[in-house]
């Protein structure tokens, strides 16, 4: 066997060995398993409104209850159809109003956390709330409209004790927590018509003056002096002890912890379209 052949053979074996060595331990990269996406936060359309049909309802509470004494007696009212904001007006919405309109607000609402755009706006005086509503081509609800949207049940034709029903549910509403929450975050605080946060979060302005209800036996020196009715409980009040038939009354320049939501009249076309909505 010639030396040339031996060297050639050894060279060939070396090349083969190197090729095999290079292949050993080199495996294709495994395809990574897809990472499940984080569930998206529910999108809230804070411009959404709920429809409340025309008709009779009962508002007010018993004279014997200290909380509803000045909102007594329970009595029937007949209301036209209207729309009510599904949620309280937010910090983000109010900020947009100020930026777009150039309106010079008077309340101390800038204490609201700018990092919480979906918190309800608060520390809003009455005229600021009214100006926002006009800018949004809406208005503030009357006390009767607010209470009907919060408590009336179209099916039973009776007022509920709480927006969601007659039995208290812990954590259904943001009441007594002293911690403000995003609009719609309290999933249980929803009325028959679909309005959110009617019991908890913040007090809300209405367009009504604080006057005695017809036939009341209650005496209140604050009746008839142009105080504005404020409805709802709040994060500071235990909702089990504050029926929504109750009403507070503040001067129109009061602001501490008060926000609002808007309403607007329903058109005849709205009534025709939604007449069977709750049947």
Secondary structure as UniProt FT lines:
FT   HELIX           3..23
FT   TURN            24..25
FT   TURN            46..47
FT   STRAND          49..52
FT   STRAND          55..59
FT   TURN            63..64
FT   TURN            66..68
FT   HELIX           69..71
FT   STRAND          75..79
FT   STRAND          82..85
FT   HELIX           91..101
FT   HELIX           109..111
FT   TURN            114..115
FT   TURN            117..118
FT   STRAND          119..120
FT   HELIX           126..135
FT   TURN            136..137
FT   STRAND          139..140
FT   HELIX           143..151
FT   STRAND          152..153
FT   TURN            154..157
FT   STRAND          158..159
FT   TURN            163..164
FT   TURN            170..171
FT   TURN            183..184
FT   TURN            187..188
FT   TURN            192..193
FT   STRAND          203..209
FT   TURN            214..215
FT   TURN            221..224
FT   STRAND          228..231
FT   TURN            235..236
FT   HELIX           239..241
FT   TURN            244..245
FT   STRAND          248..250
FT   TURN            252..253
FT   TURN            256..257
FT   STRAND          258..259
FT   STRAND          262..265
FT   HELIX           268..274
FT   TURN            275..278
//
